[in-house]
Amino acid sequence: MFGASLPSVPASAVPDDVYLLDVREDDEWAAGHAPAAHHLPMTELPARIAEIPQDRDVAVICRSGGRSAQVVGYLMRNGWDQVRNVDGGVGDWAAAGRPVVTDDGQPGRVA
């Protein structure tokens, strides 16, 4: 494998009290997201990195786990040590029976 492996957590095991960072694009977020997630598209991360807490556990999620893995690596290189990738992304989140909603609280879908 290339490089060190990143810390990760299965979608079914993400704690309720974690800071869940959704790095998908606006249209993906609008279709559906975890109710307590914080939206910060991956492309905006460098300019908005200060919004991400360093004093608590952070789990990063995207559609399938690729973009979020890149973000976890970026955060680790920039001083975050309590950060994990959500394996399988929002797809596995929904498959595990975890809620996916739209901004108005209605049932959402994975896009």
ChimeraX attribute file (.defattr): number of C-alpha atoms within 10 A of each C-alpha:
attribute: neighborCount
match mode: 1-to-1
recipient: residues
	/A:1	4
	/A:2	4
	/A:3	5
	/A:4	7
	/A:5	9
	/A:6	14
	/A:7	17
	/A:8	17
	/A:9	17
	/A:10	15
	/A:11	23
	/A:12	16
	/A:13	11
	/A:14	20
	/A:15	12
	/A:16	8
	/A:17	10
	/A:18	15
	/A:19	19
	/A:20	25
	/A:21	25
	/A:22	27
	/A:23	24
	/A:24	23
	/A:25	17
	/A:26	11
	/A:27	9
	/A:28	17
	/A:29	27
	/A:30	17
	/A:31	16
	/A:32	22
	/A:33	30
	/A:34	22
	/A:35	16
	/A:36	16
	/A:37	17
	/A:38	18
	/A:39	17
	/A:40	19
	/A:41	18
	/A:42	18
	/A:43	12
	/A:44	11
	/A:45	16
	/A:46	11
	/A:47	8
	/A:48	12
	/A:49	12
	/A:50	9
	/A:51	10
	/A:52	17
	/A:53	13
	/A:54	14
	/A:55	9
	/A:56	14
	/A:57	16
	/A:58	23
	/A:59	25
	/A:60	27
	/A:61	33
	/A:62	27
	/A:63	24
	/A:64	16
	/A:65	20
	/A:66	15
	/A:67	19
	/A:68	26
	/A:69	23
	/A:70	15
	/A:71	24
	/A:72	25
	/A:73	18
	/A:74	14
	/A:75	20
	/A:76	16
	/A:77	10
	/A:78	10
	/A:79	9
	/A:80	19
	/A:81	16
	/A:82	16
	/A:83	26
	/A:84	26
	/A:85	29
	/A:86	32
	/A:87	27
	/A:88	21
	/A:89	24
	/A:90	27
	/A:91	19
	/A:92	19
	/A:93	25
	/A:94	20
	/A:95	12
	/A:96	13
	/A:97	10
	/A:98	14
	/A:99	17
	/A:100	22
	/A:101	19
	/A:102	16
	/A:103	14
	/A:104	9
	/A:105	11
	/A:106	10
	/A:107	13
	/A:108	20
	/A:109	18
	/A:110	18
	/A:111	15
